[in-house]
Amino acid sequence: MVVLYFYPKDFTSGCTAEACSFRDDYKLYEDKGAVVIGVSFDSVESHAKFSEKYKLPFFILSDHSKEVATAYGALGVGGFW
């Protein structure tokens, strides 16, 4: 099972809270056999800093082209979150 979540930007208050919530509950997901993956438009470098700062135990993917978000219908109204 994969838990795929989309978020607008690294280091913003809401997105940080969301990522840390997944981090704090990560063991529950892992116990159920789930893999958590975050996706945003930020760069790989930004994701690495974000992940390191908040000690995130899951992958964060860069969707700079918005191709993945578009495929999942996750862009919201007008192509923005």
C-alpha positions as CSV (number, residue, x, y, z in Angstrom):
1,M,0.0,0.0,0.0
2,V,1.2,3.5,-0.8
3,V,0.1,6.7,0.9
4,L,0.8,9.4,-1.6
5,Y,0.3,12.9,-0.4
6,F,0.7,16.2,-2.3
7,Y,1.7,19.5,-0.7
8,P,2.5,22.9,-2.1
9,K,5.9,24.0,-0.6
10,D,8.7,22.9,1.7
11,F,9.2,24.9,4.9
12,T,5.7,26.5,5.0
13,S,3.8,26.2,8.3
14,G,1.0,24.0,7.0
15,C,3.1,21.8,4.9
16,T,5.7,21.3,7.7
17,A,2.9,20.4,10.1
18,E,1.5,17.9,7.6
19,A,4.9,16.3,7.0
20,C,5.7,16.1,10.7
21,S,2.3,14.5,11.3
22,F,3.2,11.7,8.8
23,R,6.6,11.5,10.5
24,D,5.1,11.2,14.0
25,D,2.7,8.5,12.8
26,Y,5.1,6.7,10.5
27,K,5.3,3.6,12.6
28,L,1.6,3.1,12.3
29,Y,1.8,3.2,8.5
30,E,4.8,1.0,8.5
31,D,3.1,-1.6,10.8
32,K,0.3,-1.7,8.2
33,G,2.8,-2.3,5.4
34,A,2.3,1.2,3.9
35,V,4.9,3.3,2.3
36,V,4.5,7.1,2.7
37,I,5.6,9.4,-0.2
38,G,5.3,13.2,-0.3
39,V,5.2,15.1,-3.6
40,S,5.6,18.8,-4.2
41,F,7.0,21.2,-6.9
42,D,10.1,22.1,-4.9
43,S,13.6,21.0,-6.1
44,V,15.4,17.8,-5.0
45,E,17.8,20.0,-3.1
46,S,15.0,21.7,-1.2
47,H,13.4,18.4,-0.3
48,A,16.7,17.1,1.0
49,K,17.1,20.1,3.3
50,F,13.4,19.8,4.4
51,S,13.7,16.1,5.0
52,E,16.9,16.4,7.0
53,K,15.7,19.3,9.1
54,Y,12.5,17.5,10.2
55,K,14.0,14.0,10.1
56,L,11.4,12.6,7.8
57,P,11.6,8.8,7.4
58,F,9.9,8.7,4.0
59,F,10.7,9.8,0.4
60,I,9.7,13.2,-0.9
61,L,9.5,13.5,-4.7
62,S,10.1,16.6,-6.8
63,D,7.3,17.2,-9.3
64,H,8.7,20.4,-10.8
65,S,6.8,19.8,-14.1
66,K,3.5,19.2,-12.2
67,E,3.1,16.0,-14.3
68,V,2.4,13.7,-11.4
69,A,0.0,16.2,-9.6
70,T,-1.8,16.7,-12.9
71,A,-2.2,12.9,-13.4
72,Y,-3.7,12.6,-9.9
73,G,-5.9,15.6,-10.2
74,A,-4.1,17.2,-7.3
75,L,-3.5,20.7,-8.6
76,G,-6.7,22.3,-7.4
77,V,-8.5,25.2,-9.0
78,G,-6.5,27.1,-11.6
79,G,-3.6,24.7,-11.4
80,F,-2.5,25.8,-7.9
81,W,-2.9,24.3,-4.4
